[in-house]
Amino acid sequence: MSGERRAAIERAAARLRTLDWYPRPVDTRRVLLLTTPWVFRLPGMRRFHGYAAWNLILLKRPLAQVSDDLVVHELCHVWQMQHHPVAMPLSYVLRGYSHNPNELEARRAAAITARA
């Protein structure tokens, strides 16, 4: 992974470290950040700009065109999955997207840390 991508992950992790929401800080050692526009052309994915699955963050646009807030948001999902690897993804099946507590928390993480 490029130094630019690693730096984006570490900037996001530094922001998340200001929050005490989980017992352990986000572990970025195995996090991979990729730009995969084709994923976001798939049905059900078109409305998203980013997607996180365990230690993988997918972006719709090149990193230079993406805000740090989006990387924080997606890395927050990685952090959530590090603490709740089954319950977190399952919550989207059971509760949907818009009002999902994990989604609301990731939005809040980006907003709160943007002001810090």
ChimeraX attribute file (.defattr): number of C-alpha atoms within 10 A of each C-alpha:
attribute: neighborCount
match mode: 1-to-1
recipient: residues
	/A:1	9
	/A:2	8
	/A:3	8
	/A:4	11
	/A:5	16
	/A:6	16
	/A:7	11
	/A:8	18
	/A:9	23
	/A:10	17
	/A:11	14
	/A:12	24
	/A:13	20
	/A:14	15
	/A:15	20
	/A:16	23
	/A:17	14
	/A:18	13
	/A:19	12
	/A:20	9
	/A:21	13
	/A:22	12
	/A:23	7
	/A:24	11
	/A:25	17
	/A:26	22
	/A:27	13
	/A:28	16
	/A:29	10
	/A:30	9
	/A:31	19
	/A:32	16
	/A:33	22
	/A:34	18
	/A:35	15
	/A:36	15
	/A:37	16
	/A:38	10
	/A:39	17
	/A:40	19
	/A:41	13
	/A:42	10
	/A:43	8
	/A:44	9
	/A:45	14
	/A:46	13
	/A:47	10
	/A:48	12
	/A:49	15
	/A:50	22
	/A:51	20
	/A:52	21
	/A:53	15
	/A:54	20
	/A:55	18
	/A:56	17
	/A:57	21
	/A:58	20
	/A:59	24
	/A:60	21
	/A:61	15
	/A:62	11
	/A:63	16
	/A:64	10
	/A:65	9
	/A:66	14
	/A:67	10
	/A:68	17
	/A:69	18
	/A:70	18
	/A:71	26
	/A:72	27
	/A:73	25
	/A:74	28
	/A:75	32
	/A:76	26
	/A:77	27
	/A:78	26
	/A:79	24
	/A:80	21
	/A:81	20
	/A:82	18
	/A:83	16
	/A:84	13
	/A:85	14
	/A:86	11
	/A:87	13
	/A:88	20
	/A:89	17
	/A:90	12
	/A:91	15
	/A:92	16
	/A:93	11
	/A:94	10
	/A:95	11
	/A:96	12
	/A:97	13
	/A:98	10
	/A:99	10
	/A:100	15
	/A:101	15
	/A:102	19
	/A:103	20
	/A:104	13
	/A:105	16
	/A:106	23
	/A:107	18
	/A:108	14
	/A:109	22
	/A:110	22
	/A:111	14
	/A:112	14
	/A:113	17
	/A:114	12
	/A:115	6
	/A:116	7
